[in-house]
Each structure stands twice: as structure tokens, then as C-alpha cells.
């Protein structure tokens, strides 16, 4: 089960119900929910700044950028004095692109799992726009229009030097939208080396701090050489560097009309816009209202705010300043069909970034566009999905691809959870070069907690894979904790700004079953300051739930603004979650199973498991979260000698077995007159 909670709806409720709470901390700004927003890069940059206070402010970055952009402009003017071709003043650079398509299991070409042709159409649009290509929608005759002299290719060489299509697909999503914090996690799990590739993630709808259905966002470049600013930020933010685009805003309906598109944003210009941010460009209105903004490009006229639709070319939102709004500029919010301009000064900024910024300048010398090596016998694996759903059963699915020249007729594939003993699955079929087969592996039962699924190619056609670097894949997943109760108790102690905090409980269908605010009717109770509230919420057997606590101040329920906290328990007092220091939101998932009775000792003992098994250094004794802890455990070797004994202190007891000799051992778990003995192997 994976909920994507509708933060936009929560934000909407707060905006309608609590103007007082907003006024209490005026320095904090939150995005207002809208039906659709062109770009979330400004809000994303603010999020990065909060996470890493050493990240440069706009003023600091522009102080660094100004002399470098001026030098780029001087270079351009000097080249123009000896070269009459104003549109070709520098060496054209080519940027390798890898596209990570995040989908929910739909077939290729359906919904967010967009077709290869739609992806290729986007690469074409990027080249048309950044090269101001004649006889394409990316061409313009504006005197300040520029050929940015940046080209793009889908990567043909992966980080290991093997041939690739530059397109990766991951079944990690759901039918719901993504919150940016979840996207930041999946970036780290799927990213290719950001010093060699422009990583683009294509996802379903996304939200950034209450702005629902953001079309895209990018990580702005960083400066280098400013003591005290970068600190550790370069390495900390490298694993999320890249661009994120909504699937229905990626690619061009003119080039590939059968794709998955959002009207008005179906010509590929959302990606052009976000890649502009990636290379250091700011919004055309400077992200300030009332003609006060600055995008640091002298040849883009001042604008009062973002424009939408497709205004007339003579539209002027700032009549006291020179020039009309440049509604055709890629860095405005107008419809895709209106866009066709990067200016000369915008080009200067991009050239300055490419020449000086970490993880941008190295892109210009990457060999990612050079075809990688192809072997005769080469298979690759990708994890299509694990699908834990609501329970302890996972249904792993992998994709076997023939990356070599010879036909694949058989493969031995090993798979395991965590460090457990691997199981071999034998596949047979007929895959020619470039073909793929989706393989459904047998189901596995896994105890609650955080785990890793691992899969690897052992043999191909009875022999050894000649390129093993793409044979092993792993993916983290979580099995929610299980509790025996008919209701949960939500205890909330508010801080000095109680009306900032709301909580909601959802079932596995996304229906709200509890909370202090009903998100559909906007009815409910905003809490006062420093108040205690205890609310029972009925729950059903064999059902999964998600509980979200949201603080609109972005500072949790303690500690700078009071001593608030939350405490979520079962009816008998078993703690599901507790705390108070969490920032803007915290969420929990859990499952209800009333068949695991607290007094049913024998049934509880039968649910105990050992993992990993075999084990090398640490062995865990795991039991259902709602089970009363047994009295103790004893470890024996095969001769009956006692190796260890102790009392249980948690539902997952860890034993240090690093000093044991290799062999077979037994763990006896006792509770009253009942006991169970389990076997494990030390290696």
C-alpha cells in the first residue's frame, strides 16, 4: 500500500478556515492550491534552502553569476565582430539525457508510462528550441532571439559503458499524484551520474507544498568558488539534481499525436522551460509582483507577473517600463504554442553556467552520447514492481532485456529479500536483440518493517553474462506494522499555534475516516493553543490505514513554539506512533488484524520469524507488533550447548552472532507454558 495524501485539499481547507493561523507567522509563505501550475522550481528552490541553509540565496548566486555572464556576453560580442553569423558564435555542446519514466504498471504507451515516440518527440523539441532551428516552432525573427547552441541526445552509453536507449522505466507510482518529498527519494534510487547526464524524471501529477498538479520543476545550478556558501551542499544535493516533468506535459502532440498530453502544454515547452532553470534562467517576471522583479537579463522587458494563455504580442503589463511583455519567452507561463524565444542575455547566462557551475560544465565533455559497448551474451534486469499492497505478501515482477547480439532462450534469476537465502527462478523463452520479457516471480511473505528486494542474473543460455554490471538490481520497500484493535486513539497536544495543526486518517481506498477537519465538507474543529484532544477512530479488520498530521507553520508541534506532541495508540494503549518534531508533515501507515489475539500465545509464537536466514553477523527475531512480548529466548548449537539467552525488549530483537562458528543453530522462544524453536544457519 502506498498513499499519496492530497496535501492540496488540506491546504485548501486551511486557507478557508484559518486566516488567523496564517497571520501568526507572516514570514512563512505557502503555495496556494490551484488546478494547475506551470512550474514549481521557485518553491522547490525554497525547499532546498530550508533543507540546506548553506545553499546560496538568490542574491549570493547572482553576485557570483554577474561577472561570469558579463564575460560570456563579452566573448559573444567579440566573436560577432569577426563572425557575421550572429547565430553561431561558440562551439555547440551536446548534453546526454537519460529519461526515467515512473509509472504504476500500465503498459508502455498508456497514461503516464508514455511511449518511446513521445519521449523522442521531446528531445526533438529541446533541440528545436535551444538551437532556434529554422522552419520549426522553435524559430523566431526577434532581434534579440538567440541560438543557445546547446543540443541534446538520448544517452547511448550507460554509466558502466554499455549501450543504452537512454530510457528507463520503473513501476513505482500509483494512480494518485506524487508529493515532492516522495519524488526526492525516488530520484536518489534511480539517478544516473549527474556529472555525466541530464536526468529527467517523468511522473504522474505532483504537488509541492500545497500547489497541486505542478507541471514540472528543476534543480537550479550551484555556484563554485564562494567560500562558506557551498559547504557540503554539492555532495548533499547531487543525488537529486535534474528535472522533473508531469507525463502529460512531456513531448509534442505535433510530432507524436498519439501520446498522453494536457491541452495547452502539449508541445514540449514545459521541459524547455525547466531545462532553462537547470541552466540558470529565472522566470521572465523575476518572481515578484507589480513590475518589481528581475530575471537579470536586460533584453527581457519587465513584466508584472506570470502570463497565461496566449496574449497578443503587444500586451504590456508594465507600461511605465520599456518594452512589451515577452510572452513568447520560454521562461514565461504562457501556453506552449506561444513560446519560441530565448534571448541573447539568457544565452549568456546559460553559457556562464555551462562554463562554471558544478555538474553543468562536466556535461559538455560527457561521452554519454557515444554508443556504448555491445556484447554477444548480455542480459539486463529491471524491477518492474514489488506491490506489497495491504498485508505481508509481495508479488515481485522483473523485466529481462536482451542487451546483446545473440538470442536469449534461458536465464537463471536469483531473488531474495534482505540477506535471506536466494531462490533461483528459471526462465525460458526467445528474446532477440533489444526485446524484453516481463517475468512474474513467485509471491513472498515478509514480516513488517523496511526491507530490500534483490534480484540478479545467474546464468544466460546456460553460460556467463559477458556484461555483469547490469545484472543486479535492488529496491527498498516497506511492509506496514500490524495491530490488533477495533479503534485507534489519536491524542493531540497543540503548541502555541494550535490552529496550524490538523490530522486526517484515510483507509486503503483513500477515503477519509477520521480527523479534526472533514476535507470534503470543510467542517470540523480547528484546535486552540496548548490544548489536549483525544479522539477515538473506529477501524476495520484486514484493512490498511494512513494517518497524516500536517502543520501549516512548517515547524511541527514543538519545540520552538510550545510543547505540543502527538500520540497514536490502539484501544489497549499499544503505541503506533508518537512525537512532535517533524516540520510540515508526518505520516504513518498501519494494518489491522484482529486474528492475532493478545492472549493467544500459541498463535503469536507461530507468527515469529528469524531474518536474515542464513545470517552472518546479526540475527533478528521478529514478531507481530501487537503481540505481547514473550518471556525470553535461548540460542543453542547443534550439540545442545547454550550460546546466548536473554529477555525481549522490542518486537524485533537483534542478536549478535558474529562470533559463532559456521553451522546450524536453534532459537527457543518461550512464553509461559508455551514455546517455539526455530532453526537458522550461520555462515
Secondary structure, DSSP 8 states (H G I E B T S, - for coil): ------HHHHHHHHHHH-HHHHHHTTT-------S-BS--HHHHHHHHHHH-TTS--HHHHHHHHHHHHHHHHHHHHHHHHH-S-TT--S--EEEEEEEEEEESS--TTBTTB--HHHHHHHHHHHHHHHTT-TTSTT----TTB----EEEEE-SB-TTSBB--SEEEEE---SS-EEHHHHHHHHHHH---TTT-EEEEEES-EEBTTB-SB-EEE------S-TTTSTTHHHHHHTT-SEEEEGGGSSBTTT-TTS---TTS-BSHHHHHHHHHHTT---TTTT-STT----S-TTS---SS---S---TT--S-TTSSS---TTBTTS-S-GGG--B-BHHHHHHHHHHHHHSTTTGGGGG--TTS--B--SS-EEEEEEE----SSSEE--EEEEEE-SSS-EEEEEEEEEETTS--EEEEEEEEE-TT-EEEEE---EE--SEEEEEEEEEEEETTB--S-GGGSEEEEEEEE-EEE--SEEEEEEE--TTGGGEEEEEEETTS-EEEESB-TTT--B----TT-EEEEEEE--TTEEEEEEEEETTSSTTEETTEE-EEEEEETT--EEEEES--TTEEEEEEEE-TTS-SS-HHHHHHT-EEESSSBSSEEEEE--TTS---SEEEEEETTS-EEEEE---SSEEEEE-TTS-SEEEEEEEEETTEEEEEEEEE-
